[in-house]
Amino acid sequence: MGKLSLTGGARLVGTVRSSGSKNSTLAIMAGALLGKGETILHNVPEIGDVRTMMDMLRALGVGCDELAQGVVRIDATDIESTEAPYELVKKMRASFCVLGPMLARRGYAKVAMPGGCDIGARPIDLHVKGIQALGAVVNIEHGYVEAESDTLHGTQIYFNLPSAGATQHIMTTACLAQGVTTIHNAAMEPEVVELSNLLTKMGAIIHGAGTPIVRVEGVKELHGVEFEIVSDRMEAGAFAVATTITRGDVTVESIRPDHIEPFVLKLREVGAIVDMYDNAMRIRCNARPMATDITTMPHPGFPTDLQQPFAVMLSIAEGVSVVRENVYERRFKYVDEIARMGAEIKQDGRTAVITGVPKLFGAPVTAPDLRGGAALLCAGLVAEGKTVISGTEHMERGYENLAEKFNLLGAQIVSSSNDIERESILV
Ligand code: UD1
């Protein structure tokens, strides 16, 4: 397991550039499978999940390589294989979304049941329902989902809840169906809109992405394009929390203010001063944060991916806060870890009551998942003394050089491999 050591107390100051969005990139890489020809993606983050998706596309016999830093080429002229291997899908849930594009292009697809972070039940019923509604015969057997259909047909689909992944998956697949598909109660996440922008550039006809009703008019063929990945709102949120709790002054560049608005409004409630510009935000704070309540919900509600870092901020806030997690029931696994650092949190099911303490103390902790790891890093930044975080491979899956970026703002974070290097220099 990878480790990070850090000594808390430094005030974060300076300017940092937001990386490309993990979630947007993964959906877009799956969407690129629909295009006959070459798609070139810019601003792709260098993270573990993107490498997994690149391996997945190669396993399908699709050309996929990195042309330069942050530039990925996908050549989906041919999709040679129609089977997505278990070893790759188990690593990352988003890779399940190659099923629809393969089905639409080749008439058949076999994809292992997905894995990903252990943050609670993550069913695929809405994905399957959508694929079936488009006319495919679906079999789920021996840990694999198999779908078959010579021709997909446009239809009306209602999702019981607005799933980002299922909306993206079905919107993509419907692009090559015959006729019109309408998705009701669709997810409104910015990543759905970004994917729709890509598909539209590739020749698709999509209306309403970013609203609860998405309408897709099927076309015969899509082509490759060049496309710029939008910035990562979750990474920008982590910088904003870290700046607030260290009473710092940081400008995060290359962001999309409209994508991060719900989070920024809550950040102002705790006392941070946030100035928004066209594509940047400046965060300042010069006092202890104030308690507030958050409830995670699908977009435009408070994002579940920012619940953990935000809760770390509330753990040192003045007063009592209530955090309700409405999206994933097990997204409180970091609670025991920050309790080891002195936080006072009572959690029961989907609710955590946080009584703010004046300070946290450094301790050995373990990152339970991707976002929980970023939260522990924020906690370590503000804790008194040294924190050692194990399990940092979770963070490397989804954040591009997060520790290095914090260090450029004044943090003192050392990865265990650097630790070893340092020790050998000292010897
Ligand atoms: C995406 C994001 C993840 C984020 C989540 C919610 C990626 C790679 N991941 O995950 O970071 O936390 O959105 O914003 O983009 N559900 C079902 N049936 C399904 C599908 C989902 O019941 O078939 C439920 C899930 O259990 C969950 C809720 O729907 O409770 C939302 O999940 P969903 O929006 O699908 O999340 P992902 O797309 O997997």
Boltz pocket constraint, residues with backbone or C-beta under 6 A from the ligand:
constraints:
  - pocket:
      binder: B
      contacts: [[A, 22], [A, 23], [A, 24], [A, 26], [A, 93], [A, 94], [A, 121], [A, 122], [A, 123], [A, 124], [A, 125], [A, 126], [A, 127], [A, 128], [A, 161], [A, 162], [A, 163], [A, 164], [A, 165], [A, 166], [A, 187], [A, 191], [A, 298], [A, 304], [A, 305], [A, 326], [A, 327], [A, 328]]
      max_distance: 6.0
